[in-house]
Amino acid sequence: MLSLVVLISGGGSNLRALLEASRDPEFPARVIAIGADREADGLVHAEDFGIPSFTVPYSSFDTRAEWGEALLEQIQVWKPDLLVLSGLMRLLPPVVVDALSPRIINTHPAYLPEFPGAHGVRDALAAGVDRTGASIIVVDNGVDAGPIIAQERVAILPDDTEHTLHERIKPVERRLLVEAVRDIATGVVDLEALSRAARTPGEHDTDPTQAAEGAPQA
């Protein structure tokens, strides 16, 4: 059974999707703790599902590095198999990424590498393209630059606003996230292999979509 710590900043709709999926006894992952960088609305999901939660307010620290050290300390209390960023609106400091990589994943409302950064939906509309998407990636120290686990296209309609487009992307993000967590838990996706392939382009000694020795036990 894959253990998850999920970090949020807002309403936590992706978190809610994971929690609902984990109600199925055959789903091979469980959220064991929920963290936030502020008093996020999504912490109500922790109460609803009886999941422990913690808050490490960014505003309580003088530097991003100090916040990262405190956040890592809280995460490591739970010893999760996987850290999931569910709308966390801050880049993780290197101290967190380096300690937990590659077992950190994130969702992004664009078809990466198109439109990285905090305004992926707005940027897609501004570019005048006719489609964007949603992606699940491995987190590294770049900005939405890590290896891609899964992604799917979403059409942009002529009358779309940033709000309407984002609302159509969100269900795709939620589904891809649940599927990605399931695939990681069952060994269908090998995060170590994905990260090795990203570090050594052109050298694919293993297929990252195949189960590997030492994959997490369901």
Residue frames as qw, qx, qy, qz and C-alpha x, y, z in Angstrom:
[[0.000, 0.888, 0.459, 0.000, 0.00, 0.00, 0.00],
 [0.422, 0.376, -0.002, 0.825, 1.52, 3.30, -1.14],
 [0.290, -0.717, -0.444, 0.451, 1.41, 6.00, 1.55],
 [0.298, 0.614, 0.253, 0.686, 0.84, 9.60, 0.47],
 [0.187, -0.594, -0.308, 0.719, 1.37, 12.99, 2.04],
 [0.298, 0.675, 0.483, 0.471, -0.53, 15.65, 0.07],
 [0.260, -0.357, -0.161, 0.883, 0.34, 19.36, 0.15],
 [0.163, 0.740, 0.579, 0.301, -2.22, 22.05, -0.70],
 [0.174, -0.022, -0.129, 0.976, -2.65, 25.81, -0.76],
 [0.374, -0.068, -0.156, -0.912, -6.32, 26.18, -1.69],
 [0.754, -0.081, 0.076, -0.648, -9.52, 24.19, -1.98],
 [0.299, -0.324, 0.896, -0.048, -7.89, 20.83, -2.58],
 [0.811, 0.278, 0.012, -0.515, -10.14, 19.43, -5.32],
 [0.622, 0.415, -0.663, -0.035, -7.40, 17.07, -6.51],
 [0.062, -0.267, 0.826, -0.492, -6.87, 16.00, -2.90],
 [0.664, 0.070, 0.382, -0.639, -10.57, 15.27, -2.60],
 [0.799, 0.360, -0.349, -0.332, -10.40, 13.05, -5.69],
 [0.389, 0.366, -0.815, 0.225, -7.57, 11.04, -4.15],
 [0.291, -0.140, 0.709, -0.627, -9.42, 10.69, -0.86],
 [0.776, 0.190, 0.140, -0.585, -12.55, 9.49, -2.62],
 [0.702, 0.398, -0.572, -0.146, -10.56, 7.02, -4.72],
 [0.181, 0.337, -0.842, 0.382, -8.95, 5.62, -1.58],
 [0.655, -0.114, 0.381, -0.643, -12.37, 4.71, -0.21],
 [0.895, 0.240, -0.297, -0.231, -12.19, 1.75, -2.58],
 [0.747, -0.529, 0.401, 0.032, -10.41, -1.00, -0.60],
 [0.869, 0.210, 0.298, 0.335, -8.74, -2.14, -3.83],
 [0.308, 0.913, -0.124, 0.239, -7.18, 1.27, -4.54],
 [0.867, -0.036, -0.270, 0.418, -3.47, 0.69, -3.78],
 [0.321, 0.303, -0.245, 0.863, -2.70, 4.01, -2.05],
 [0.379, -0.763, -0.514, 0.097, -3.80, 5.89, 1.07],
 [0.098, 0.734, -0.144, 0.657, -3.40, 9.52, 2.11],
 [0.655, -0.335, -0.555, 0.389, -1.81, 9.44, 5.58],
 [0.275, -0.606, -0.249, 0.703, -1.40, 13.20, 6.13],
 [0.320, 0.785, 0.359, 0.390, -2.34, 16.50, 4.53],
 [0.450, -0.424, -0.113, 0.777, -0.17, 19.61, 4.77],
 [0.259, 0.876, 0.329, 0.241, -0.61, 23.24, 3.77],
 [0.488, 0.148, -0.110, 0.853, 1.47, 26.39, 3.49],
 [0.208, -0.212, 0.100, -0.950, -1.40, 28.50, 4.90],
 [0.402, 0.199, 0.717, -0.534, -4.83, 28.06, 6.48],
 [0.185, 0.086, -0.699, -0.685, -6.17, 26.51, 3.30],
 [0.700, 0.001, 0.062, -0.712, -9.85, 25.81, 2.70],
 [0.748, 0.199, -0.594, -0.217, -8.95, 22.31, 1.55],
 [0.072, 0.269, -0.839, 0.468, -7.97, 21.29, 5.07],
 [0.677, -0.049, 0.270, -0.683, -11.67, 20.64, 5.61],
 [0.823, 0.222, -0.462, -0.247, -11.17, 17.47, 3.58],
 [0.310, 0.288, -0.811, 0.405, -8.79, 16.24, 6.27],
 [0.383, -0.078, 0.563, -0.728, -11.56, 16.67, 8.83],
 [0.780, 0.164, -0.103, -0.595, -14.14, 15.01, 6.57],
 [0.838, 0.242, -0.484, -0.063, -11.99, 11.92, 6.03],
 [0.792, -0.602, 0.098, -0.004, -10.35, 11.77, 9.45],
 [0.796, 0.337, -0.123, 0.488, -6.86, 12.37, 8.06],
 [0.509, -0.627, -0.101, 0.581, -4.18, 14.10, 10.20],
 [0.420, 0.811, 0.147, 0.381, -3.14, 17.52, 8.93],
 [0.544, -0.491, -0.067, 0.677, -0.40, 20.07, 9.52],
 [0.300, 0.929, 0.145, 0.158, 0.28, 23.64, 8.48],
 [0.621, -0.275, 0.068, 0.731, 3.69, 25.21, 7.89],
 [0.229, 0.929, 0.256, -0.139, 2.83, 28.87, 7.12],
 [0.659, 0.414, 0.071, 0.624, 5.21, 30.39, 4.62],
 [0.025, -0.851, -0.018, -0.524, 4.68, 33.79, 6.21],
 [0.714, -0.699, 0.035, -0.009, 6.13, 32.57, 9.50],
 [0.821, -0.172, 0.198, 0.507, 9.66, 32.24, 8.10],
 [0.082, -0.798, 0.190, 0.566, 12.22, 34.82, 7.04],
 [0.138, 0.495, -0.683, -0.520, 13.44, 32.85, 4.02],
 [0.838, 0.194, -0.280, -0.426, 12.16, 30.24, 1.60],
 [0.518, 0.315, -0.773, 0.187, 14.99, 27.96, 2.67],
 [0.155, -0.166, 0.721, -0.655, 13.94, 28.12, 6.33],
 [0.733, 0.102, 0.139, -0.658, 10.35, 27.36, 5.36],
 [0.756, 0.311, -0.535, -0.213, 11.57, 24.40, 3.30],
 [0.254, 0.280, -0.842, 0.385, 13.51, 22.95, 6.21],
 [0.402, -0.023, 0.583, -0.706, 10.48, 23.18, 8.49],
 [0.782, 0.238, -0.120, -0.563, 8.21, 21.70, 5.82],
 [0.609, 0.326, -0.723, -0.021, 10.58, 18.79, 5.21],
 [0.028, -0.201, 0.818, -0.539, 10.71, 18.07, 8.92],
 [0.618, 0.100, 0.369, -0.687, 6.91, 17.83, 9.04],
 [0.780, 0.333, -0.364, -0.386, 6.74, 15.61, 5.95],
 [0.449, 0.356, -0.806, 0.147, 9.40, 13.25, 7.23],
 [0.433, -0.194, 0.635, -0.610, 7.42, 12.64, 10.42],
 [0.820, 0.213, 0.211, -0.487, 5.05, 10.60, 8.25],
 [0.345, -0.329, 0.820, 0.316, 7.69, 8.79, 6.17],
 [0.723, 0.487, 0.211, -0.442, 5.49, 8.79, 3.04],
 [0.700, 0.094, 0.587, 0.395, 6.21, 6.70, -0.03],
 [0.318, 0.469, 0.450, 0.690, 5.08, 9.59, -2.23],
 [0.043, -0.498, -0.271, 0.823, 4.61, 13.35, -1.83],
 [0.257, 0.585, 0.649, 0.412, 1.75, 14.78, -3.92],
 [0.047, -0.230, -0.084, 0.968, 1.47, 18.49, -4.62],
 [0.094, 0.599, 0.778, 0.163, -2.23, 19.27, -5.01],
 [0.033, 0.884, 0.276, 0.375, -2.44, 22.95, -5.88],
 [0.582, -0.585, -0.084, 0.559, 0.51, 23.95, -3.70],
 [0.359, 0.909, 0.142, 0.158, 1.15, 27.48, -4.96],
 [0.208, -0.873, 0.429, 0.105, 4.86, 27.60, -4.11],
 [0.696, 0.467, -0.541, 0.074, 7.94, 26.04, -5.59],
 [0.880, -0.455, -0.065, 0.118, 9.40, 23.49, -3.23],
 [0.105, -0.876, 0.468, 0.054, 12.84, 24.58, -1.99],
 [0.592, 0.466, -0.658, -0.024, 15.77, 22.41, -3.10],
 [0.159, -0.345, 0.822, -0.425, 16.17, 21.00, 0.42],
 [0.725, 0.119, 0.468, -0.490, 12.79, 19.30, 0.05],
 [0.791, 0.508, -0.210, -0.270, 13.23, 18.18, -3.56],
 [0.350, 0.570, -0.735, 0.114, 16.72, 16.84, -2.99],
 [0.331, -0.262, 0.796, -0.434, 15.63, 14.86, 0.07],
 [0.661, 0.220, 0.585, -0.416, 12.56, 13.25, -1.49],
 [0.546, 0.574, -0.375, -0.482, 13.25, 13.13, -5.25],
 [0.156, -0.081, -0.505, -0.845, 12.00, 11.49, -7.39],
 [0.175, -0.439, -0.880, 0.048, 9.05, 10.55, -5.21],
 [0.105, 0.514, 0.295, -0.799, 7.30, 13.91, -5.59],
 [0.233, 0.391, 0.708, 0.541, 4.59, 14.49, -8.19],
 [0.114, 0.427, 0.207, -0.873, 2.54, 17.50, -9.22],
 [0.425, 0.631, 0.636, 0.126, -0.38, 18.39, -11.48],
 [0.119, -0.366, 0.169, 0.908, -0.28, 21.23, -13.99],
 [0.500, 0.632, 0.493, -0.326, -3.14, 22.73, -16.06],
 [0.399, 0.746, -0.343, -0.408, -1.34, 22.67, -19.41],
 [0.971, 0.218, 0.049, 0.087, 0.16, 20.18, -21.84],
 [0.352, -0.794, 0.415, 0.270, 3.77, 20.50, -20.74],
 [0.468, -0.257, -0.164, 0.830, 6.28, 21.64, -21.83],
 [0.015, 0.582, 0.360, 0.729, 3.73, 24.14, -23.15],
 [0.333, -0.699, -0.085, -0.628, 2.80, 26.95, -20.75],
 [0.612, -0.205, -0.609, 0.460, 4.73, 26.16, -17.55],
 [0.101, 0.183, -0.286, 0.935, 4.49, 28.37, -14.50],
 [0.107, 0.276, 0.694, -0.656, 1.73, 29.74, -12.29],
 [0.449, 0.491, 0.147, -0.732, -0.54, 30.99, -15.10],
 [0.275, -0.060, 0.873, 0.398, -0.72, 28.05, -17.50],
 [0.295, 0.625, 0.723, -0.011, -4.41, 28.52, -18.33],
 [0.101, 0.896, 0.091, -0.422, -4.15, 32.28, -18.81],
 [0.173, -0.565, 0.586, 0.555, -1.03, 31.89, -20.93],
 [0.353, 0.196, 0.860, 0.312, -2.69, 29.33, -23.22],
 [0.255, 0.810, 0.515, -0.118, -5.60, 31.70, -23.86],
 [0.037, -0.863, 0.161, 0.478, -3.24, 34.61, -24.47],
 [0.311, -0.329, 0.731, 0.511, -1.29, 32.55, -27.00],
 [0.584, 0.394, -0.143, -0.695, -4.44, 32.02, -29.08],
 [0.084, 0.190, -0.961, -0.185, -3.98, 28.26, -29.40],
 [0.670, -0.138, -0.327, -0.652, -6.94, 25.95, -29.94],
 [0.886, -0.287, -0.360, -0.058, -5.99, 23.36, -27.34],
 [0.116, -0.681, 0.603, -0.400, -4.13, 23.00, -24.08],
 [0.766, -0.047, -0.640, -0.045, -4.25, 20.14, -21.57],
 [0.640, -0.682, 0.248, -0.252, -3.34, 18.73, -18.21],
 [0.625, 0.434, -0.612, 0.214, -0.15, 17.03, -17.07],
 [0.797, -0.597, 0.089, -0.016, 1.17, 14.98, -14.17],
 [0.530, 0.670, -0.428, 0.294, 4.90, 15.35, -13.66],
 [0.778, -0.297, -0.307, 0.460, 7.76, 14.34, -11.41],
 [0.130, -0.991, 0.007, -0.033, 8.88, 17.40, -9.46],
 [0.749, 0.075, -0.119, 0.647, 12.47, 18.56, -9.82],
 [0.326, -0.550, -0.187, 0.745, 14.16, 21.88, -9.05],
 [0.099, 0.127, 0.437, 0.885, 12.92, 23.48, -12.27],
 [0.417, 0.250, 0.267, -0.832, 9.59, 25.19, -12.94],
 [0.816, 0.330, 0.287, -0.376, 7.23, 22.45, -14.21],
 [0.380, 0.685, -0.576, -0.232, 10.24, 20.92, -15.91],
 [0.448, -0.324, 0.824, -0.120, 10.32, 17.42, -14.48],
 [0.027, 0.025, -0.929, -0.367, 9.64, 14.15, -16.32],
 [0.592, -0.023, -0.102, -0.799, 6.07, 13.75, -17.55],
 [0.321, -0.017, 0.918, -0.231, 4.09, 10.84, -16.11],
 [0.258, 0.524, 0.800, 0.139, 0.80, 11.40, -17.94],
 [0.096, 0.363, 0.005, -0.927, -0.96, 14.13, -19.90],
 [0.312, 0.528, 0.779, 0.129, -4.07, 14.72, -21.97],
 [0.087, 0.177, 0.287, 0.937, -5.26, 17.38, -24.39],
 [0.106, 0.651, 0.625, -0.417, -8.20, 19.70, -23.65],
 [0.303, 0.551, 0.455, 0.631, -9.79, 21.77, -26.42],
 [0.075, -0.349, -0.237, 0.904, -10.07, 25.54, -26.05],
 [0.250, 0.675, 0.686, 0.102, -13.49, 26.77, -27.12],
 [0.274, 0.540, 0.214, 0.767, -13.99, 30.11, -28.91],
 [0.318, -0.768, -0.108, -0.545, -15.84, 31.66, -25.97],
 [0.773, -0.306, -0.432, 0.350, -13.62, 30.26, -23.22],
 [0.170, -0.893, 0.236, -0.343, -12.54, 32.46, -20.34],
 [0.190, 0.464, -0.788, 0.357, -9.76, 31.61, -17.92],
 [0.519, -0.162, 0.606, -0.580, -12.41, 30.37, -15.49],
 [0.880, 0.224, 0.079, -0.412, -14.39, 28.20, -17.91],
 [0.667, 0.497, -0.555, 0.029, -11.27, 26.64, -19.41],
 [0.005, 0.418, -0.791, 0.446, -9.79, 25.88, -16.01],
 [0.682, -0.063, 0.455, -0.569, -13.07, 24.31, -14.89],
 [0.906, 0.321, -0.135, -0.240, -12.88, 21.91, -17.86],
 [0.464, 0.537, -0.665, 0.230, -9.24, 21.10, -17.20],
 [0.371, -0.470, 0.609, -0.520, -9.77, 20.31, -13.51],
 [0.913, -0.041, 0.254, -0.316, -11.69, 17.03, -13.99],
 [0.821, 0.470, -0.305, 0.111, -8.99, 15.83, -16.38],
 [0.108, 0.628, -0.617, 0.462, -6.30, 16.71, -13.84],
 [0.638, -0.345, 0.490, -0.484, -8.15, 14.82, -11.12],
 [0.971, 0.160, 0.062, -0.165, -8.58, 11.71, -13.23],
 [0.656, 0.573, -0.420, 0.257, -4.97, 11.73, -14.42],
 [0.136, -0.612, 0.607, -0.489, -3.74, 12.18, -10.85],
 [0.812, -0.207, 0.405, -0.367, -5.72, 9.24, -9.50],
 [0.937, 0.341, -0.069, -0.003, -4.55, 7.08, -12.41],
 [0.413, 0.678, -0.500, 0.346, -0.93, 8.16, -11.94],
 [0.403, -0.522, 0.601, -0.451, -0.96, 7.36, -8.24],
 [0.936, 0.007, 0.260, -0.238, -2.47, 3.95, -9.00],
 [0.821, 0.513, -0.215, 0.129, 0.19, 3.28, -11.64],
 [0.117, 0.680, -0.593, 0.416, 3.00, 4.32, -9.30],
 [0.638, -0.379, 0.513, -0.431, 1.62, 2.14, -6.53],
 [0.949, 0.128, 0.254, -0.134, 1.36, -0.91, -8.77],
 [0.559, -0.397, 0.542, 0.486, 4.73, -0.40, -10.44],
 [0.610, 0.639, 0.424, 0.198, 3.34, 0.40, -13.89],
 [0.244, 0.903, -0.123, 0.330, 5.14, 3.75, -13.62],
 [0.802, -0.245, -0.179, 0.515, 8.70, 3.68, -12.29],
 [0.058, -0.997, -0.021, 0.037, 9.66, 7.13, -11.00],
 [0.556, -0.579, 0.435, 0.408, 13.33, 6.19, -10.66],
 [0.597, 0.201, 0.598, 0.495, 13.47, 5.11, -14.31],
 [0.242, 0.889, 0.337, 0.192, 11.69, 8.25, -15.48],
 [0.252, -0.940, 0.153, 0.172, 14.18, 10.41, -13.62],
 [0.621, -0.321, 0.539, 0.469, 17.18, 8.47, -14.92],
 [0.529, 0.501, 0.546, 0.413, 15.91, 8.85, -18.48],
 [0.070, 0.980, 0.171, 0.070, 15.49, 12.60, -17.98],
 [0.413, -0.799, 0.328, 0.289, 19.06, 12.92, -16.70],
 [0.370, -0.312, 0.735, 0.476, 20.51, 10.86, -19.57],
 [0.634, 0.540, 0.052, -0.550, 18.60, 11.71, -22.76],
 [0.624, 0.509, -0.526, -0.273, 18.75, 8.93, -25.30],
 [0.207, 0.254, -0.920, 0.212, 19.78, 6.29, -22.81],
 [0.740, -0.206, 0.035, -0.639, 16.71, 4.18, -22.09],
 [0.137, 0.290, -0.940, 0.112, 18.02, 1.12, -20.32],
 [0.082, 0.323, 0.910, -0.246, 14.54, 0.38, -18.97],
 [0.158, -0.501, -0.522, -0.673, 11.02, 1.28, -19.98],
 [0.066, -0.127, 0.509, -0.849, 9.66, 3.56, -17.23],
 [0.666, -0.112, -0.081, -0.733, 6.12, 2.32, -17.87],
 [0.783, -0.010, -0.619, -0.070, 7.07, -1.21, -16.91],
 [0.742, -0.660, 0.023, -0.116, 7.13, -2.61, -13.39],
 [0.388, 0.631, -0.584, 0.332, 10.54, -2.66, -11.79],
 [0.677, -0.195, -0.628, 0.330, 12.12, -4.66, -9.03],
 [0.292, -0.204, -0.459, 0.814, 11.50, -3.05, -5.69],
 [0.211, -0.435, -0.346, -0.804, 8.28, -1.35, -6.81],
 [0.341, -0.232, 0.478, -0.775, 6.04, -0.30, -3.91],
 [0.069, -0.181, -0.981, 0.023, 3.93, -3.09, -2.55],
 [0.429, -0.330, -0.285, -0.791, 0.18, -2.74, -2.90]]
